[in-house]
Amino acid sequence: MSDKDPKEWKEQLTPEQYEVCINHGTEPPFSGKYNDSKLEGSFKCICCGEELFSSNSKFDSGSGWPSFWEPISEDSIEYVSDTDYGMVRTEVNCKKCGSHLGHVFDDGPKPTNQRYCINSVSLKHENDK
């Protein structure tokens, strides 16, 4: 995580954002504002503003979370092995600040066959205030 301490993050983020981004939680499926979103443009990290995903790679996976088949740049994403809950998954974090975004799976569409399953609360659309 970045050099901010928990108190600073709690001042910047909502309780739900803090739980997901800092404590590596998950928002309930089908609850996030970007799950069914057709907004065009980029989606940024809610914590640091780093550009992460483009609407051009967003697709409806039916999983209940916003899904993308690739990040804007591999340089903006950090991959971490996640063995919580008896599963082996790949966690996706913002490389700039370390914020937890979601997970990536190998069951997405072509051309990458990847499904970046991302929490809406981890994201901010470029036009959001």
N, CA, C and O of each residue as an XYZ file, in Angstrom:
516
protein
N       0.852     -1.186      0.000
C       0.000      0.000      0.000
C       0.886      1.233      0.000
O       2.076      1.159      0.305
N       0.309      2.334     -0.336
C       1.090      3.569     -0.397
C       1.565      3.981      0.988
O       1.379      3.251      1.961
N       2.173      5.146      1.068
C       2.722      5.611      2.338
C       1.690      6.258      3.259
O       2.046      6.781      4.315
N       0.425      6.226      2.870
C      -0.621      6.758      3.753
C      -0.868      5.775      4.885
O      -0.772      4.561      4.705
N      -1.186      6.316      6.052
C      -1.521      5.430      7.166
C      -3.037      5.194      7.166
O      -3.773      5.898      6.475
N      -3.503      4.208      7.936
C      -4.932      3.882      7.953
C      -5.833      5.077      8.248
O      -6.916      5.188      7.672
N      -5.408      5.961      9.124
C      -6.226      7.137      9.457
C      -6.435      8.017      8.226
O      -7.543      8.499      7.990
N      -5.382      8.227      7.442
C      -5.497      9.041      6.234
C      -6.433      8.391      5.217
O      -7.244      9.071      4.589
N      -6.314      7.058      5.056
C      -7.205      6.356      4.130
C      -8.657      6.460      4.596
O      -9.555      6.651      3.775
N      -8.898      6.338      5.894
C     -10.261      6.419      6.420
C     -10.856      7.804      6.210
O     -12.071      7.939      6.069
N     -10.013      8.837      6.189
C     -10.493     10.195      5.925
C     -10.832     10.383      4.448
O     -11.743     11.143      4.120
N     -10.115      9.705      3.555
C     -10.294      9.856      2.112
C     -11.413      8.979      1.560
O     -12.131      9.395      0.650
N     -11.570      7.770      2.101
C     -12.472      6.774      1.529
C     -13.732      6.595      2.363
O     -13.746      6.880      3.561
N     -14.796      6.116      1.708
C     -15.988      5.718      2.439
C     -15.672      4.418      3.173
O     -14.686      3.761      2.840
N     -16.473      4.030      4.158
C     -16.223      2.750      4.846
C     -16.191      1.554      3.879
O     -15.361      0.659      4.037
N     -17.081      1.536      2.889
C     -17.100      0.432      1.928
C     -15.840      0.448      1.054
O     -15.252     -0.604      0.802
N     -15.426      1.621      0.595
C     -14.197      1.723     -0.193
C     -12.994      1.260      0.628
O     -12.130      0.545      0.121
N     -12.942      1.662      1.878
C     -11.842      1.268      2.763
C     -11.804     -0.258      2.924
O     -10.739     -0.868      2.839
N     -12.963     -0.863      3.156
C     -13.039     -2.310      3.352
C     -12.536     -3.059      2.116
O     -11.796     -4.035      2.245
N     -12.928     -2.614      0.932
C     -12.521     -3.297     -0.300
C     -11.079     -2.960     -0.678
O     -10.269     -3.861     -0.895
N     -10.763     -1.696     -0.754
C      -9.454     -1.262     -1.272
C      -8.301     -1.512     -0.312
O      -7.224     -1.931     -0.737
N      -8.505     -1.266      0.951
C      -7.417     -1.377      1.930
C      -7.410     -2.744      2.614
O      -6.348     -3.333      2.820
N      -8.600     -3.249      2.965
C      -8.694     -4.549      3.648
C      -8.901     -5.722      2.702
O      -9.092     -6.850      3.157
N      -8.868     -5.478      1.394
C      -8.986     -6.516      0.367
C     -10.316     -7.254      0.442
O     -10.380     -8.471      0.264
N     -11.366     -6.502      0.707
C     -12.708     -7.077      0.759
C     -13.327     -7.175     -0.627
O     -12.660     -6.968     -1.640
N     -14.608     -7.494     -0.650
C     -15.364     -7.609     -1.901
C     -16.746     -7.026     -1.697
O     -17.402     -7.294     -0.690
N     -17.190     -6.222     -2.660
C     -18.560     -5.719     -2.591
C     -19.515     -6.840     -3.000
O     -19.120     -7.737     -3.745
N     -20.756     -6.808     -2.529
C     -21.711     -7.841     -2.922
C     -21.937     -7.841     -4.436
O     -21.950     -6.774     -5.049
N     -22.115     -9.012     -5.049
C     -22.361     -9.053     -6.492
C     -23.625     -8.284     -6.860
O     -24.582     -8.226     -6.089
N     -23.607     -7.702     -8.043
C     -24.731     -6.947     -8.618
C     -25.078     -5.683     -7.830
O     -26.150     -5.112     -8.030
N     -24.188     -5.238     -6.937
C     -24.473     -4.056     -6.130
C     -23.709     -2.816     -6.598
O     -24.083     -1.699     -6.242
N     -22.667     -2.987     -7.374
C     -21.811     -1.869     -7.756
C     -22.377     -1.018     -8.871
O     -23.060     -1.522     -9.763
N     -22.093      0.273     -8.820
C     -22.660      1.201     -9.800
C     -22.116      1.014    -11.206
O     -22.735      1.481    -12.162
N     -20.976      0.344    -11.367
C     -20.428      0.154    -12.707
C     -20.711     -1.224    -13.295
O     -20.301     -1.497    -14.423
N     -21.392     -2.092    -12.570
C     -21.651     -3.432    -13.071
C     -22.380     -3.400    -14.415
O     -21.944     -4.054    -15.362
N     -23.465     -2.663    -14.514
C     -24.241     -2.574    -15.753
C     -23.950     -1.300    -16.536
O     -24.655     -0.995    -17.498
N     -22.946     -0.570    -16.149
C     -22.640      0.723    -16.749
C     -22.228      0.600    -18.212
O     -21.477     -0.300    -18.588
N     -22.731      1.518    -19.024
C     -22.342      1.616    -20.432
C     -21.557      2.904    -20.675
O     -21.414      3.340    -21.818
N     -21.047      3.516    -19.595
C     -20.266      4.744    -19.715
C     -19.041      4.513    -20.585
O     -18.383      3.477    -20.488
N     -18.741      5.487    -21.436
C     -17.534      5.409    -22.250
C     -16.416      6.172    -21.568
O     -16.663      7.109    -20.809
N     -15.188      5.767    -21.842
C     -14.031      6.438    -21.264
C     -13.243      5.507    -20.374
O     -13.304      4.285    -20.511
N     -12.498      6.106    -19.455
C     -11.619      5.305    -18.604
C     -12.118      5.219    -17.167
O     -12.852      6.079    -16.680
N     -11.690      4.152    -16.513
C     -11.981      3.908    -15.108
C     -10.661      3.987    -14.360
O      -9.684      3.333    -14.726
N     -10.644      4.795    -13.310
C      -9.426      5.080    -12.558
C      -9.501      4.487    -11.162
O     -10.579      4.148    -10.674
N      -8.354      4.367    -10.531
C      -8.267      3.903     -9.146
C      -8.907      4.955     -8.241
O      -8.569      6.135     -8.332
N      -9.818      4.543     -7.379
C     -10.498      5.459     -6.459
C      -9.514      6.050     -5.448
O      -9.749      7.135     -4.917
N      -8.428      5.352     -5.184
C      -7.466      5.817     -4.169
C      -6.457      6.827     -4.699
O      -6.159      7.816     -4.030
N      -5.927      6.586     -5.900
C      -4.843      7.452     -6.385
C      -5.094      8.094     -7.738
O      -4.327      8.964     -8.150
N      -6.152      7.690     -8.447
C      -6.471      8.291     -9.731
C      -5.764      7.684    -10.926
O      -5.923      8.178    -12.042
N      -4.989      6.629    -10.729
C      -4.291      5.963    -11.834
C      -5.309      5.401    -12.829
O      -6.285      4.772    -12.419
N      -5.095      5.621    -14.133
C      -5.962      5.046    -15.160
C      -5.735      3.547    -15.206
O      -4.600      3.088    -15.338
N      -6.820      2.779    -15.095
C      -6.703      1.326    -15.002
C      -7.360      0.583    -16.160
O      -6.737     -0.286    -16.771
N      -8.612      0.918    -16.466
C      -9.376      0.175    -17.468
C     -10.116      1.132    -18.391
O     -10.483      2.239    -17.996
N     -10.330      0.691    -19.619
C     -11.079      1.464    -20.609
C     -12.437      0.808    -20.845
O     -12.574     -0.413    -20.762
N     -13.429      1.631    -21.136
C     -14.745      1.099    -21.478
C     -14.670      0.231    -22.738
O     -15.539     -0.613    -22.958
N     -13.644      0.432    -23.562
C     -13.480     -0.371    -24.779
C     -13.231     -1.838    -24.474
O     -13.482     -2.694    -25.322
N     -12.738     -2.145    -23.273
C     -12.484     -3.547    -22.913
C     -13.488     -4.078    -21.887
O     -13.324     -5.183    -21.370
N     -14.527     -3.291    -21.593
C     -15.544     -3.714    -20.624
C     -16.543     -4.636    -21.312
O     -16.908     -4.408    -22.465
N     -16.980     -5.662    -20.618
C     -17.987     -6.570    -21.166
C     -18.873     -7.088    -20.046
O     -18.515     -7.007    -18.871
N     -20.033     -7.622    -20.417
C     -20.975     -8.160    -19.440
C     -20.656     -9.633    -19.217
O     -20.974    -10.479    -20.052
N     -20.029     -9.929    -18.094
C     -19.651    -11.310    -17.791
C     -20.757    -12.071    -17.075
O     -20.710    -13.297    -16.979
N     -21.761    -11.339    -16.570
C     -22.821    -11.969    -15.808
C     -22.403    -12.337    -14.394
O     -23.165    -12.973    -13.666
N     -21.182    -11.937    -13.995
C     -20.646    -12.318    -12.681
C     -21.165    -11.441    -11.539
O     -21.109    -11.836    -10.374
N     -21.672    -10.244    -11.879
C     -22.143     -9.331    -10.843
C     -21.163     -8.221    -10.517
O     -21.445     -7.366     -9.677
N     -20.012     -8.230    -11.178
C     -19.008     -7.182    -10.997
C     -18.608     -6.648    -12.371
O     -18.695     -7.375    -13.361
N     -18.175     -5.401    -12.445
C     -17.669     -4.891    -13.718
C     -16.517     -5.782    -14.193
O     -15.631     -6.145    -13.419
N     -16.551     -6.121    -15.477
C     -15.532     -7.007    -16.022
C     -14.881     -6.380    -17.247
O     -15.543     -5.739    -18.063
N     -13.589     -6.576    -17.357
C     -12.797     -6.042    -18.457
C     -11.909     -7.159    -18.984
O     -11.491     -8.027    -18.217
N     -11.611     -7.151    -20.292
C     -10.749     -8.192    -20.827
C      -9.272     -7.800    -20.860
O      -8.422     -8.625    -21.196
N      -8.959     -6.545    -20.513
C      -7.563     -6.137    -20.372
C      -7.485     -4.798    -19.654
O      -8.425     -4.006    -19.717
N      -6.365     -4.536    -18.968
C      -6.153     -3.212    -18.380
C      -5.661     -2.243    -19.463
O      -5.243     -2.668    -20.539
N      -5.715     -0.953    -19.171
C      -5.180      0.029    -20.110
C      -3.695     -0.229    -20.331
O      -3.209     -0.147    -21.459
N      -2.978     -0.540    -19.260
C      -1.545     -0.833    -19.335
C      -1.190     -1.863    -18.272
O      -1.646     -1.777    -17.132
N      -0.379     -2.829    -18.651
C       0.110     -3.805    -17.669
C       0.930     -3.112    -16.584
O       1.064     -3.632    -15.476
N       1.479     -1.941    -16.903
C       2.281     -1.199    -15.936
C       1.450     -0.614    -14.798
O       2.007     -0.171    -13.794
N       0.125     -0.606    -14.942
C      -0.736     -0.033    -13.910
C      -1.311     -1.083    -12.959
O      -1.975     -0.741    -11.981
N      -1.054     -2.360    -13.245
C      -1.647     -3.462    -12.485
C      -0.561     -4.295    -11.806
O       0.493     -4.566    -12.381
N      -0.850     -4.691    -10.565
C       0.013     -5.602     -9.810
C      -0.765     -6.897     -9.604
O      -1.940     -6.866     -9.237
N      -0.120     -8.022     -9.834
C      -0.749     -9.331     -9.679
C      -0.173    -10.026     -8.450
O       1.043    -10.077     -8.264
N      -1.067    -10.565     -7.607
C      -0.653    -11.215     -6.368
C      -1.409    -12.539     -6.235
O      -2.620    -12.591     -6.453
N      -0.696    -13.603     -5.880
C      -1.346    -14.890     -5.647
C      -2.227    -14.787     -4.403
O      -1.789    -14.294     -3.364
N      -3.461    -15.250     -4.514
C      -4.442    -15.184     -3.427
C      -4.947    -16.592     -3.152
O      -5.603    -17.195     -4.001
N      -4.645    -17.118     -1.970
C      -5.093    -18.469     -1.614
C      -6.128    -18.452     -0.491
O      -6.355    -19.468      0.166
N      -6.753    -17.295     -0.274
C      -7.797    -17.206      0.748
C      -9.005    -18.071      0.365
O      -9.242    -18.344     -0.812
N      -9.740    -18.483      1.358
C     -10.992    -19.229      1.195
C     -10.807    -20.563      0.478
O     -11.745    -21.063     -0.144
N      -9.604    -21.150      0.556
C      -9.366    -22.452     -0.044
C      -9.312    -22.455     -1.559
O      -9.393    -23.516     -2.178
N      -9.176    -21.276     -2.171
C      -9.106    -21.157     -3.626
C      -7.742    -20.596     -4.013
O      -7.080    -19.935     -3.212
N      -7.333    -20.866     -5.238
C      -6.137    -20.255     -5.792
C      -6.606    -19.283     -6.876
O      -7.131    -19.682     -7.915
N      -6.396    -17.991     -6.596
C      -6.827    -16.952     -7.533
C      -5.683    -15.958     -7.700
O      -4.700    -15.981     -6.959
N      -5.839    -15.083     -8.695
C      -4.875    -14.014     -8.892
C      -5.549    -12.694     -8.557
O      -6.471    -12.254     -9.244
N      -5.074    -12.075     -7.492
C      -5.584    -10.783     -7.051
C      -5.005     -9.695     -7.948
O      -3.861     -9.782     -8.394
N      -5.816     -8.668     -8.205
C      -5.403     -7.534     -9.022
C      -5.420     -6.291     -8.144
O      -6.439     -5.959     -7.538
N      -4.271     -5.600     -8.082
C      -4.143     -4.371     -7.305
C      -3.633     -3.250     -8.197
O      -3.028     -3.504     -9.238
N      -3.875     -2.019     -7.792
C      -3.296     -0.863     -8.465
C      -1.798     -0.870     -8.164
O      -1.388     -0.897     -7.004
N      -0.998     -0.846     -9.212
C       0.453     -0.890     -9.015
C       0.978      0.396     -8.387
O       1.987      0.370     -7.682
N       0.311      1.512     -8.632
C       0.789      2.801     -8.121
C       0.616      2.919     -6.610
O       1.533      3.352     -5.912
N      -0.572      2.530     -6.094
C      -0.833      2.729     -4.657
C      -1.082      1.441     -3.878
O      -1.109      1.466     -2.647
N      -1.265      0.310     -4.572
C      -1.482     -0.961     -3.902
C      -2.929     -1.275     -3.567
O      -3.210     -2.308     -2.960
N      -3.848     -0.406     -3.950
C      -5.266     -0.620     -3.656
C      -5.769     -1.915     -4.293
O      -5.471     -2.206     -5.451
N      -6.539     -2.691     -3.519
C      -7.156     -3.915     -4.033
C      -8.265     -3.546     -5.004
O      -9.115     -2.708     -4.703
N      -8.250     -4.184     -6.181
C      -9.262     -3.924     -7.208
C     -10.217     -5.092     -7.375
O     -11.425     -4.893     -7.500
N      -9.692     -6.299     -7.380
C     -10.503     -7.493     -7.620
C      -9.601     -8.661     -7.956
O      -8.530     -8.818     -7.369
N     -10.042     -9.492     -8.913
C      -9.290    -10.673     -9.328
C      -9.361    -10.809    -10.845
O     -10.244    -10.241    -11.488
N      -8.424    -11.566    -11.409
C      -8.440    -11.859    -12.845
C      -8.542    -13.370    -13.020
O      -7.921    -14.145    -12.292
N      -9.346    -13.768    -14.013
C      -9.601    -15.180    -14.299
C      -9.363    -15.442    -15.783
O      -9.417    -14.526    -16.603
N      -9.100    -16.701    -16.116
C      -8.811    -17.098    -17.498
C     -10.054    -17.549    -18.263
O      -9.961    -18.430    -19.118
N     -11.202    -16.969    -17.974
C     -12.435    -17.381    -18.650
C     -13.114    -16.208    -19.361
O     -14.336    -16.191    -19.510
N     -12.332    -15.243    -19.792
C     -12.872    -14.069    -20.467
C     -12.935    -14.239    -21.977
O     -12.590    -15.295    -22.507
N     -13.378    -13.195    -22.662
C     -13.518    -13.254    -24.124
C     -12.181    -13.062    -24.848
O     -11.180    -12.672    -24.247
N     -12.192    -13.341    -26.122
C     -11.029    -13.067    -26.969
C     -10.896    -11.553    -27.092
O     -11.922    -10.880    -27.002
N      -9.765    -10.984    -27.283
C      -8.544    -11.663    -27.697
C      -7.662    -12.129    -26.539
O      -6.697    -12.855    -26.778
N      -7.950    -11.748    -25.303
C      -7.056    -12.087    -24.185
C      -7.490    -13.316    -23.398
O      -6.672    -13.941    -22.723
N      -8.767    -13.667    -23.479
C      -9.343    -14.748    -22.665
C      -9.257    -14.449    -21.180
O      -9.311    -15.365    -20.360
N      -9.124    -13.185    -20.824
C      -9.027    -12.764    -19.432
C     -10.322    -12.088    -18.988
O     -10.991    -11.424    -19.780
N     -10.666    -12.263    -17.718
C     -11.800    -11.554    -17.117
C     -11.295    -10.885    -15.851
O     -11.109    -11.528    -14.818
N     -11.078     -9.583    -15.952
C     -10.710     -8.788    -14.784
C     -12.015     -8.446    -14.085
O     -12.775     -7.597    -14.552
N     -12.269     -9.099    -12.980
C     -13.500     -8.955    -12.204
C     -13.200     -7.931    -11.108
O     -12.520     -8.241    -10.131
N     -13.716     -6.702    -11.279
C     -13.283     -5.561    -10.483
C     -14.433     -5.003     -9.647
O     -15.562     -4.895    -10.126
N     -14.142     -4.655     -8.417
C     -15.140     -4.026     -7.550
C     -15.413     -2.590     -8.009
O     -14.480     -1.820     -8.236
N     -16.687     -2.237     -8.143
C     -17.048     -0.866     -8.528
C     -16.493      0.160     -7.554
O     -16.056      1.232     -7.973
N     -16.501     -0.151     -6.252
C     -16.044      0.836     -5.268
C     -14.541      1.108     -5.365
O     -14.051      2.081     -4.794
N     -13.812      0.259     -6.080
C     -12.379      0.473     -6.293
C     -12.119      1.435     -7.451
O     -10.992      1.883     -7.662
N     -13.178      1.744     -8.193
C     -13.043      2.513     -9.421
C     -13.734      3.859     -9.351
O     -14.641      4.074     -8.547
N     -13.289      4.748    -10.201
C     -13.909      6.058    -10.401
C     -13.894      6.303    -11.900
O     -12.827      6.316    -12.515
N     -15.079      6.500    -12.501
C     -15.119      6.824    -13.923
C     -14.537      8.208    -14.131
O     -14.705      9.081    -13.280
N     -13.865      8.421    -15.230
C     -13.169      9.688    -15.471
C     -14.063     10.917    -15.334
O     -13.562     12.000    -15.032
N     -15.381     10.781    -15.550
C     -16.296     11.915    -15.460
C     -16.970     12.065    -14.098
O     -17.713     13.022    -13.875
N     -16.713     11.117    -13.179
C     -17.285     11.221    -11.831
C     -16.619     12.365    -11.060
O     -15.426     12.626    -11.216
N     -17.396     13.023    -10.248
C     -16.844     14.106     -9.412
C     -16.150     13.523     -8.208
O     -15.620     14.266     -7.382
